[in-house]
Amino acid sequence: MQSALVLLLLLAQCGVGAGAGFGFSGVFGDSMVLQRSSPKNPSARAAVYGGGAAAGSAVKVALSPTDAATLRLATSETFSTTAGEDGSWKVLLAPKPAGGSFTVTATSSSGEKAVLTDVTYGDVWFCSGQSNMELNMHFTFEKNDSYAAVAQGKYTNIRFFHLGHNPSPFKEMQWLTNQSIVTTNWTIADNSAVLNGGHGSQCAGRGSGDCTGLDQFSAACWYFAQKLTDRMITEAEAVGDDSAAAAAAAIVPLGMIESAYGGTTIEQWVSVEAQLRCTNVSCHANSSIPYSAATAEACTQVKKTPLLRCDAILC
């Protein structure tokens, strides 16, 4: 399986919003999935972002195993970094294989602490686009079969996360690193995920903490993760290993991050630097979803011919 590192690459381009207390950035939460290393990419290192530290101060991040199985394979590690002028900080953790259960603790120079629990390693996928990606599970014909399988514990390797609508601006990906914009939680695909989140039309107030159930999650993103898991299960069964532990180890955790907004144009998802390398940038008005100042800047420097819209992206 090809690992998806796009999220980490996007994060590397961004700063952390200032004004919040010391802590992790909003997309980092309990029960999250960090990008694993793999035989194809053994040096892959997950990045952890945060903010609220004193400018130029030291920040330490400790990664600690939390169950007996993980303790047999990993030891506690501590990583250090220096906060930027805006108080933001980033730490690259050591490469880790899939699985495990960890606590991630960040400590400021003044002794402030922020803690993430039940963190695991796996493959992180970023599901993005317009209304086709945003369409949630509630509107699909096969949802009940998926809900039943989830309730029975078939897909507990899948953990998913909603990102809120943040129209200004997409291109800076602020909701991936800002401490206050993102307020939802990571959700493990178990029976509580089926029961939580409500039923009905598109989830009102995405990003407000009330849309953690599977019913309100992107259907395209979920079915993709479900298909990957089914394939891993089939491959594990084909090996014929009777060991339950070996079979479980073959099922890689999947972290599915949905960020979709119907009606957006591709320019709203692209950095101004990338737009300035293009010969065609769309500059047509969109009053309901405003362009950022940077996109407007790009429009003054390049040709004003509309680009094709991008309807859905799975990275």
N, C-alpha and C positions, 0 to 999 in steps of 0.2 A: 504494500500500500504506500502510495506517495504521500509523505507528510506535507501538511499545509503550514507554511511559515509566514504567510502573507500578513497575518495579524501582527506578528512581532516586527516585521519590516515596517508596517504602518506606524506602529507605536514608536519606532526609532526615529520617525520624522517629527514627532510631536512633543510639545511641552505639557506640563501638568498645570491645570488651572490653579491660580493662587487664591488666597482668601479663606481656605479651609484649614482646620487644624491638622496636626501631624497624622499621617495615615496613608494607606494605600489608595491608589486611584480607583475610581468607581467601578471599573470593569473587573477589578480583582476582588473576589469575595470567597466566603466559605463554600466548600464543595466544588470549587472550580477545577478546570483541567489546565495544566501547563503543558507546553509542547515538549514531547519526549525526544530523545535521540533515537536513532534507528541504525540498522546495518548499512543502509544507503546514505545516512547522514549522521555518523557517530559523534560528530562534534557539535551538533545542534544544542544550543543553550537557551533556556527560557529566560525571558526578561521580566523583571518585577519593577513596577513604577509606583511612585508615590509623591507626596508633597507635604508642605507645612513645616519643613525643617528650617532652621536658621541658615541664612546664606553662608555658604562656605563651610558649614559644619559637617561633622562626620555622621554617617548613618550606617548602622550594621543590620544585616538581614540574616537570620538564622533559619535553616531548614532542618527540621527534626522529625524522624520517624515516629509514628504514633501507635503502631500496632506490632504484635510479635512477629508477624510475617515480614513486615518491612524492616524491622530491626535486625533480622537475620541477613538482610541484603544491603543495608545502608546504615551509615552513621550520621550523627549530627554534623552540620557544616555551617560555618559563618562566613559571610561575605561583606566587604566594606566598600563604601563609596563616599563621595563628597557632594553635598547639595549644591545646586546652582544658585545664582543670584536671586532667582524667584522662589527658592526653597524647594524646587523639584529635585527628585533624585531617581536614579535607575541603577539596578543591580542585575548583572548577568549571573545566573545560577550555574552550577556545574551540570554537564550532560547527565541525563537520567533515562533509563529505559522505561517502558510503559508500566503503569500500575503503581502500587504502593499507596500509603496513606501518610500524609505529612502535615505538620503545622509549620506555618511560615510566620516568623516574628520579626518585625522591624522595630529598631530601637534608635531613638534620636540621641544626640550628645547630651541633652538635658534629662534623659531618662524616660521620656515619653515612649509608650509602646503601642503598637498596632498588631493584631494577631489574625491570621487566617487559619481556619481549621478544616480538616477533612479534604485537603488538597491532594490531587492525584496527577499523574503524568499520562499523556496519551497524545492523540492527534487533534489539533484545534482547527476547526473549519469556520470560515467567515462567510455567511450567507447574506448577500446584499442584492439590492435592486429596487424595482418599482412594485406595482401592485401584484404582479404574478408571484413575486417572492413573498410579499406581505400577506397574501391570502392565507388565512389560518386553517388549522385542522378542522374546525367546526364545519366548514363548508365542503368537506370531502366525503365521498361515498364510502371509503374504506376505513374511516376513522374508528368505528366501533371494534373492528378486528384489531387495530393497533392498540386501542385502549385496553382491550381484554388481555393482550399479550403483555403490555406494560404492567397491568395489575398483577399478573402472574409472575412478574420478575424476570421476564425474558430480556429486557433492554436496560438493565440497571447500569450497564457500561456507558450509557448515553447521559450526558449532562448538558442542559441547554440554558441559554441566557438571552433575554430580550434587551435590546437597546432602544431607547426612546426616540421619538421624533425630535430632531434637533435641526431645523432648517437653516440655521445661520451660525456658521457655515459648515456644510458637509466637508468641503475640501480640506479643512484643517484637522478633521477627525477629532475634534475636541472631546466628543463623548467617549473616546477610547482611553483618554488619559485624565480627564478632568475629575476632581474628587466629588463634585456636587451635582453635575448634570445627570449622571447615571445613578439611580437609586433602587433598581431592581436587584433580584438575587439570582444566583445560580440554582438550578433545580435538577435533582436526580430523577430520572425517568422511572418512578415506581408508582405504587397505587395512589400516594398522596398527590402526585403530579396529575393524575387523571381527575381526582376529586376537586383539585384547586383550580382557580382561575376563572370560574364562571362559564356561562354559555351565551351564545348570541352572536352579534355582528362583530366587526373588527373591534379589538379591545380598546376601549376608551382610556385615555391617559397612559399610553405606553410609556414606560420609564418611570411611572409613579409608584411602582411597587405592588400594583393590584393585578398584574398579568403574568403570574408565574406558572400557570397551569398549561398543560399540553394542549388543551382545547384552543388556546389563543396563540399558539406558536406557529411559525411558518410551516405550512404543509410541505413545500418543496424541500426545505431544510430538514424537516423530520424524516420524510420518506427516504431522503438520501442517506441519512445516518442509519435508518432501519435497514436499508438495503446493504450497506457496508457491514453492519453487524450480522445480518443473515449470512452473508458470504463468509465472514470469519467463522461463524458457527459451523457452516458446511465444511470448510477447510479443516477445522479442528476435528470434526467427526471422521473425515476421510483419513486422517492420520492413524486413527484407531487406538489412540492412547487411552487406556482405561482410567488413568489418574484424573480425578476431578480437578486437582490443583493444576495439572498440566493443561487441561482443557480450558480452565478459567483464565490461565495466563495467556492463552492464544487470543482471547477477546480483548482487544485494545480499547481503553476508554476513549470516548469521543466527546470533545467539547464543541458544541454547536452554538455559534453566536449569530443571532439574527439582527441585521440592521437594514431595514427596508422601508421605503417611503414612496407610495404611489404617486406618479406624476412628476417625479424629479427627472432632471436631465443629467446626462453623463458629466457635464462640466461641473456640476455641483459636488461631484465626488472626486474630482481630480485637482491636484495641487496647481497653483499658479505657475510653478516652475515647469511642470509637465505641459501645461497649456501653452506656455510661451515657446515650446519646442514644436508645436503643431502649426500647420498652415491654416487650419479651419477651426474656429472657435465660435460656438453659438452665443449670440448676444441678444437674442430675442427676450422680451420682457416676460416675467412670470410673477404676477403680483401676489399670488398666494404662497409661493415658495421663493423668497428673494435670493438673489445671488449675493455672494460675499463681496466685500470691497476688493479683495484680491482678484476675483473673477472679473469684476468691472475693469480693473487695471489691465488684465490680460486683453480684454476686449478693445482697449484703446491702442494696443500694440500689435495686434495681428488682424488678419482678414476677418470679416464679419459674416462668414458663410456658415449656416447651421450644420452641426454634426448630426449623425444618426443617433437616436436614443439607444441606450443600453437597458434592456428590460430585466435581466437577472444575471447575477454573477455568483458562481460557487468557486471559491479560491481554496 
